[in-house]
């Protein structure tokens, strides 16, 4: 009995040891020398890359802008032989002129915003004044942006449009109000903007005049200073390509 017991204990110890090795090395308990045809091979991780210039996917016509300061980490699956660089400045003109090109839908609002802000010229830093002609160029780009389906309800862009119209007509709040209402009514948010602040204020003359006064104010210049910072940031990003 003693001998049999010792043999049994020896077999048990070996079995436990083998089980430990299996666990340590990650075996699932099924051994087979045949190749598992159903085994799923994980796809390689998408390449993470960045470029200060825009990149056209010549296959799809989608224009990407993987700028590290605009989109911190972005993944793209554009094969090198299907990619073509595009200068940032004036890119909206090339995209608009070519029906086969379009900005990346999920990011076009941000792209258009930077392109529009980069157009604005600060006329006088002391008085926080802007060049009206450059504001007009900026508004042109913003109107292009909101005319696209993916940005048709981008309230941030509409707010910037309203602010720029006010700055362009700082001495004439009523003219600014009429122009803003006209832009909104001709947009795809014509039935919704009246319920969105601060845009809804354009429908109330008294409220709008107060909002307009804060926007164009030069004494404290809160909005003007904020806009100058945004303009400088966008210029740095768009002209650094």
VOPAGU-2260 file (C-alpha; in pm, 1 decimal, decimal comma):
REM VOPAGU-2260
SITE   aa  ch    i         X         Y         Z
SITE  UNK   A    0       0,0       0,0       0,0
SITE  UNK   A    1     288,7     235,3      83,0
SITE  UNK   A    2     439,4     188,3    -263,4
SITE  UNK   A    3     109,6     248,9    -441,4
SITE  UNK   A    4      48,5     557,2    -234,2
SITE  UNK   A    5     389,9     699,2    -318,9
SITE  UNK   A    6     329,4     636,7    -691,9
SITE  UNK   A    7      -9,6     805,4    -671,6
SITE  UNK   A    8     138,1    1108,7    -497,5
SITE  UNK   A    9     416,9    1127,2    -757,2
SITE  UNK   A   10     168,0    1124,7   -1045,9
SITE  UNK   A   11     -46,4    1388,6    -873,3
SITE  UNK   A   12     255,0    1618,6    -821,5
SITE  UNK   A   13     357,1    1586,6   -1188,9
SITE  UNK   A   14       0,7    1658,7   -1299,2
SITE  UNK   A   15     -19,6    1970,0   -1082,2
SITE  UNK   A   16     320,9    2084,7   -1211,6
SITE  UNK   A   17     213,2    2041,0   -1573,1
SITE  UNK   A   18    -108,1    2234,3   -1505,8
SITE  UNK   A   19     100,0    2518,5   -1362,2
SITE  UNK   A   20     313,2    2531,6   -1676,1
SITE  UNK   A   21       3,3    2533,9   -1894,4
SITE  UNK   A   22    -141,0    2823,9   -1695,4
SITE  UNK   A   23     188,2    3014,4   -1691,7
SITE  UNK   A   24     235,2    2993,8   -2065,8
SITE  UNK   A   25    -124,2    3064,5   -2153,0
SITE  UNK   A   26    -230,7    2731,0   -2304,1
SITE  UNK   A   27    -604,7    2675,6   -2307,5
SITE  UNK   A   28    -584,6    2303,4   -2237,1
SITE  UNK   A   29    -644,7    2193,7   -2597,0
SITE  UNK   A   30    -337,6    2070,1   -2778,4
SITE  UNK   A   31    -335,8    2029,9   -3152,9
SITE  UNK   A   32     -57,2    2014,9   -3407,0
SITE  UNK   A   33    -300,3    2109,2   -3685,6
SITE  UNK   A   34    -331,9    2476,2   -3781,0
SITE  UNK   A   35    -649,0    2638,5   -3648,9
SITE  UNK   A   36    -822,4    2760,8   -3964,4
SITE  UNK   A   37   -1082,9    2954,9   -3765,9
SITE  UNK   A   38    -827,2    3155,8   -3574,3
SITE  UNK   A   39    -889,5    3532,2   -3616,1
SITE  UNK   A   40    -571,9    3723,8   -3689,1
SITE  UNK   A   41    -597,9    4072,7   -3538,9
SITE  UNK   A   42    -576,9    4351,9   -3795,6
SITE  UNK   A   43    -281,2    4588,4   -3756,8
SITE  UNK   A   44    -345,3    4904,9   -3559,6
SITE  UNK   A   45    -425,6    5203,9   -3781,1
SITE  UNK   A   46    -130,5    5429,3   -3845,9
SITE  UNK   A   47    -114,4    5741,1   -3633,7
SITE  UNK   A   48      40,8    6029,9   -3820,9
SITE  UNK   A   49      27,8    6405,0   -3848,5
SITE  UNK   A   50      92,3    6670,4   -4109,8
SITE  UNK   A   51      75,4    7048,7   -4100,6
SITE  UNK   A   52     -39,0    7038,7   -4461,9
SITE  UNK   A   53    -369,0    6898,6   -4574,6
SITE  UNK   A   54    -372,7    6555,4   -4731,9
SITE  UNK   A   55    -604,3    6449,1   -5013,3
SITE  UNK   A   56    -709,7    6086,8   -5037,1
SITE  UNK   A   57    -700,4    6064,5   -5417,2
SITE  UNK   A   58    -915,9    5752,0   -5402,8
SITE  UNK   A   59   -1211,0    5907,1   -5219,0
SITE  UNK   A   60   -1149,7    6279,3   -5268,9
SITE  UNK   A   61   -1164,6    6339,0   -4892,6
SITE  UNK   A   62    -935,6    6618,0   -4773,9
SITE  UNK   A   63    -785,6    6552,6   -4429,9
SITE  UNK   A   64    -595,8    6793,6   -4207,6
SITE  UNK   A   65    -409,5    6587,1   -3948,4
SITE  UNK   A   66    -245,8    6892,4   -3789,0
SITE  UNK   A   67    -112,9    6800,3   -3440,7
SITE  UNK   A   68    -231,3    7132,3   -3292,7
SITE  UNK   A   69    -580,9    7103,7   -3436,4
SITE  UNK   A   70    -657,1    6733,7   -3394,9
SITE  UNK   A   71    -423,4    6604,1   -3125,3
SITE  UNK   A   72    -413,1    6236,0   -3230,5
SITE  UNK   A   73    -587,3    6124,1   -3544,2
SITE  UNK   A   74    -580,9    5791,5   -3721,9
SITE  UNK   A   75    -604,4    5765,0   -4097,4
SITE  UNK   A   76    -596,8    5476,5   -4339,6
SITE  UNK   A   77    -468,4    5660,2   -4644,8
SITE  UNK   A   78    -214,5    5456,6   -4837,5
SITE  UNK   A   79      93,6    5661,0   -4938,3
SITE  UNK   A   80      27,4    5600,7   -5308,9
SITE  UNK   A   81    -327,8    5737,3   -5263,1
SITE  UNK   A   82    -229,6    6059,1   -5086,3
SITE  UNK   A   83    -143,7    6404,3   -5213,9
SITE  UNK   A   84     -46,6    6710,0   -5010,7
SITE  UNK   A   85    -247,9    7031,8   -5029,2
SITE  UNK   A   86    -139,7    7371,5   -4897,7
SITE  UNK   A   87    -367,3    7495,4   -4618,2
SITE  UNK   A   88    -393,3    7855,4   -4740,5
SITE  UNK   A   89    -659,1    7880,3   -5008,0
SITE  UNK   A   90    -758,9    7516,0   -4961,9
SITE  UNK   A   91   -1128,4    7606,7   -4931,9
SITE  UNK   A   92   -1114,2    7760,3   -5280,6
SITE  UNK   A   93    -965,2    7444,4   -5430,0
SITE  UNK   A   94   -1217,8    7222,7   -5251,0
SITE  UNK   A   95   -1510,5    7443,3   -5356,1
SITE  UNK   A   96   -1393,5    7457,1   -5718,2
SITE  UNK   A   97   -1351,0    7080,8   -5747,7
SITE  UNK   A   98   -1672,8    6874,6   -5705,4
SITE  UNK   A   99   -1469,8    6559,0   -5645,9
SITE  UNK   A  100   -1311,1    6703,9   -5329,6
SITE  UNK   A  101   -1460,8    6757,2   -4984,5
SITE  UNK   A  102   -1326,6    6815,5   -4635,9
SITE  UNK   A  103   -1344,9    6527,0   -4389,2
SITE  UNK   A  104   -1711,8    6542,5   -4280,9
SITE  UNK   A  105   -1652,3    6487,1   -3911,9
SITE  UNK   A  106   -1390,2    6761,6   -3892,3
SITE  UNK   A  107   -1490,3    7011,9   -4161,2
SITE  UNK   A  108   -1652,2    7252,9   -3912,4
SITE  UNK   A  109   -1323,6    7296,3   -3725,3
SITE  UNK   A  110   -1127,3    7319,9   -4051,1
SITE  UNK   A  111   -1355,3    7591,2   -4190,4
SITE  UNK   A  112   -1343,9    7782,0   -3861,0
SITE  UNK   A  113    -963,3    7800,1   -3863,4
SITE  UNK   A  114    -956,3    7898,0   -4230,2
SITE  UNK   A  115   -1213,0    8173,2   -4168,0
SITE  UNK   A  116   -1041,9    8313,0   -3858,3
SITE  UNK   A  117    -705,0    8318,7   -4036,0
SITE  UNK   A  118    -850,2    8563,0   -4291,7
SITE  UNK   A  119    -917,6    8832,2   -4030,8
SITE  UNK   A  120    -665,7    9115,3   -4004,1
SITE  UNK   A  121    -622,2    9313,6   -3683,5
SITE  UNK   A  122    -615,3    9675,9   -3799,4
SITE  UNK   A  123    -512,5    9834,2   -3469,9
SITE  UNK   A  124    -411,2    9638,4   -3160,2
SITE  UNK   A  125    -445,3    9943,3   -2937,0
SITE  UNK   A  126    -808,9   10005,8   -3028,6
SITE  UNK   A  127    -881,6    9635,8   -3087,5
SITE  UNK   A  128   -1003,8    9715,7   -3438,3
SITE  UNK   A  129   -1042,2    9474,7   -3729,1
SITE  UNK   A  130   -1022,9    9531,9   -4103,6
SITE  UNK   A  131   -1377,7    9511,2   -4243,6
SITE  UNK   A  132   -1262,3    9371,1   -4577,1
SITE  UNK   A  133   -1094,9    9076,6   -4405,2
SITE  UNK   A  134   -1408,7    9014,5   -4198,6
SITE  UNK   A  135   -1602,0    8992,1   -4526,2
SITE  UNK   A  136   -1359,5    8722,7   -4650,2
SITE  UNK   A  137   -1401,1    8536,8   -4322,6
SITE  UNK   A  138   -1781,0    8551,0   -4348,2
SITE  UNK   A  139   -1763,1    8412,1   -4702,8
SITE  UNK   A  140   -1583,3    8100,7   -4574,9
SITE  UNK   A  141   -1820,6    8059,8   -4278,8
SITE  UNK   A  142   -2124,2    8079,7   -4508,9
SITE  UNK   A  143   -1966,5    7807,1   -4723,4
SITE  UNK   A  144   -1925,4    7596,1   -4410,7
SITE  UNK   A  145   -2286,5    7618,7   -4289,0
SITE  UNK   A  146   -2417,7    7551,5   -4640,6
SITE  UNK   A  147   -2283,1    7196,7   -4612,0
SITE  UNK   A  148   -2515,0    6933,0   -4454,3
SITE  UNK   A  149   -2265,4    6828,6   -4186,1
SITE  UNK   A  150   -2235,6    7188,8   -4059,9
SITE  UNK   A  151   -2591,6    7306,4   -4121,5
SITE  UNK   A  152   -2660,2    7298,0   -3746,4
SITE  UNK   A  153   -2317,7    7395,6   -3620,7
SITE  UNK   A  154   -2425,5    7665,2   -3373,3
SITE  UNK   A  155   -2066,6    7762,3   -3296,7
SITE  UNK   A  156   -2019,2    7870,3   -3659,7
SITE  UNK   A  157   -2348,4    8063,6   -3661,3
SITE  UNK   A  158   -2245,1    8244,2   -3342,7
SITE  UNK   A  159   -1915,2    8345,5   -3503,7
SITE  UNK   A  160   -2103,6    8468,6   -3811,7
SITE  UNK   A  161   -2333,2    8684,6   -3594,7
SITE  UNK   A  162   -2038,7    8826,9   -3398,1
SITE  UNK   A  163   -1846,9    8919,5   -3713,5
SITE  UNK   A  164   -2151,2    9086,7   -3868,9
SITE  UNK   A  165   -2188,1    9295,3   -3550,7
SITE  UNK   A  166   -1820,0    9393,9   -3555,9
SITE  UNK   A  167   -1848,4    9484,4   -3922,7
SITE  UNK   A  168   -2141,9    9712,5   -3840,9
SITE  UNK   A  169   -2044,8    9827,2   -3493,5
SITE  UNK   A  170   -2188,7   10176,6   -3539,5
SITE  UNK   A  171   -2517,0   10047,1   -3676,9
SITE  UNK   A  172   -2669,3    9774,2   -3456,8
SITE  UNK   A  173   -2999,1    9772,2   -3647,7
SITE  UNK   A  174   -2823,2    9703,2   -3977,2
SITE  UNK   A  175   -2627,6    9423,9   -3807,8
SITE  UNK   A  176   -2948,1    9275,6   -3665,7
SITE  UNK   A  177   -3123,4    9277,9   -4004,3
SITE  UNK   A  178   -2824,0    9115,4   -4177,7
SITE  UNK   A  179   -2793,6    8844,5   -3911,5
SITE  UNK   A  180   -3165,7    8761,5   -3935,6
SITE  UNK   A  181   -3135,9    8747,2   -4314,6
SITE  UNK   A  182   -2841,3    8505,1   -4297,5
SITE  UNK   A  183   -3016,5    8283,7   -4042,5
SITE  UNK   A  184   -3348,0    8280,1   -4228,6
SITE  UNK   A  185   -3173,2    8179,1   -4550,1
SITE  UNK   A  186   -2984,8    7898,7   -4376,1
SITE  UNK   A  187   -3086,9    7544,1   -4290,3
SITE  UNK   A  188   -3165,2    7649,2   -3931,1
SITE  UNK   A  189   -3429,9    7900,2   -4038,5
SITE  UNK   A  190   -3693,7    7733,1   -3822,4
SITE  UNK   A  191   -3472,4    7679,5   -3516,7
SITE  UNK   A  192   -3244,4    7975,7   -3452,7
SITE  UNK   A  193   -3515,1    8171,3   -3264,8
SITE  UNK   A  194   -3493,3    7922,0   -2978,7
SITE  UNK   A  195   -3112,9    7931,7   -2949,5
SITE  UNK   A  196   -2925,3    8184,5   -2737,1
SITE  UNK   A  197   -2756,5    8414,9   -2816,6
SITE  UNK   A  198   -2888,4    8398,8   -3174,6
SITE  UNK   A  199   -3249,2    8429,5   -3054,0
SITE  UNK   A  200   -3169,8    8780,7   -2931,6
SITE  UNK   A  201   -3163,2    8901,7   -3290,7
SITE  UNK   A  202   -3541,2    8860,6   -3287,5
SITE  UNK   A  203   -3575,2    9108,4   -3000,2
SITE  UNK   A  204   -3438,6    9453,3   -3079,7
SITE  UNK   A  205   -3373,8    9554,0   -2718,2
SITE  UNK   A  206   -3198,2    9229,1   -2625,7
SITE  UNK   A  207   -2997,7    9235,4   -2945,5
SITE  UNK   A  208   -2875,5    9590,2   -2886,5
SITE  UNK   A  209   -2738,7    9488,1   -2545,0
SITE  UNK   A  210   -2567,4    9179,7   -2693,8
SITE  UNK   A  211   -2430,7    9387,7   -2982,5
SITE  UNK   A  212   -2292,4    9650,3   -2741,4
SITE  UNK   A  213   -2102,8    9382,0   -2546,1
SITE  UNK   A  214   -1967,8    9228,4   -2865,9
SITE  UNK   A  215   -1832,4    9552,5   -3013,6
SITE  UNK   A  216   -1726,4    9708,5   -2680,3
SITE  UNK   A  217   -1373,6    9851,7   -2688,4
SITE  UNK   A  218   -1355,0    9978,0   -2328,6
SITE  UNK   A  219   -1322,1    9632,8   -2177,1
SITE  UNK   A  220   -1297,1    9459,6   -2513,7
SITE  UNK   A  221   -1358,7    9111,8   -2375,9
SITE  UNK   A  222   -1491,8    8964,6   -2698,6
SITE  UNK   A  223   -1246,5    9155,9   -2917,5
SITE  UNK   A  224    -949,6    9029,8   -2712,0
SITE  UNK   A  225   -1082,3    8675,7   -2726,1
SITE  UNK   A  226   -1126,6    8701,5   -3103,1
SITE  UNK   A  227    -774,2    8839,4   -3151,6
SITE  UNK   A  228    -635,6    8539,0   -2962,6
SITE  UNK   A  229    -836,4    8300,9   -3181,1
SITE  UNK   A  230    -728,1    8483,3   -3498,1
SITE  UNK   A  231    -359,2    8471,1   -3401,8
SITE  UNK   A  232    -383,8    8102,1   -3315,3
SITE  UNK   A  233    -551,1    8016,4   -3647,2
SITE  UNK   A  234    -298,9    8223,9   -3844,3
SITE  UNK   A  235     -12,6    8042,5   -3678,2
SITE  UNK   A  236    -166,4    7704,0   -3755,6
SITE  UNK   A  237    -272,0    7771,9   -4114,8
SITE  UNK   A  238      38,8    7962,5   -4221,7
SITE  UNK   A  239     278,9    7719,2   -4058,9
SITE  UNK   A  240     217,4    7451,4   -4322,4
